Amino acid sequence: MSNADLSFAILRGVALAGANLSGVTWFYTICPNGTTTGQGSPPCAP
């Protein structure tokens, strides 16, 4: 795992944990291309 991959994983984990801790009932995922998905949003583009 490269440093970039590790940093990305940490950022994604923080985003998900933050959404959960703030009481938000839906999750969003940071896509590899930098976009995000969430409730009512399209899935990550290939």
N, C-alpha and C positions, 0 to 999 in steps of 0.2 A: 504494500500500500504506500503510495507516494504521499508526500506532505500535502499536496493539493487535494488528494482524495480524502485524507484524514481531516483536513480543515472543512471540506464540504460536508462530511459526515457529521462533524461537530455542529456546524451551522444548522444543518437540517434537524438534528436532534434538539437544539436549542429552540428552533422555531416551533417544533411540535410540542415540546415541553411547555413553552410559553403559552401556546394556545390552550393547552390543557389546564395549566395553573390559573389562567385568567377566567376559567369557567366557560370557555367557548365549547360548544358541543360538536363542532365539526372541525376537521383537520384539513390542512393544506399541505401539499408536497412541493418542494422546490425541484423543478425539472432540470435536467442537465443543461438545457439551453438557456436557463436563467429565468424562465417564466414560472408562474405558480399555478397550482390547481386548487380548487376549493369547492365548497358547496355551490352547485349550479355552474361550475366552470368546466370547460372541456378537459379531457385527459391530456397528458403530456404528448406533444407531437413526437413522432418517431425521429 
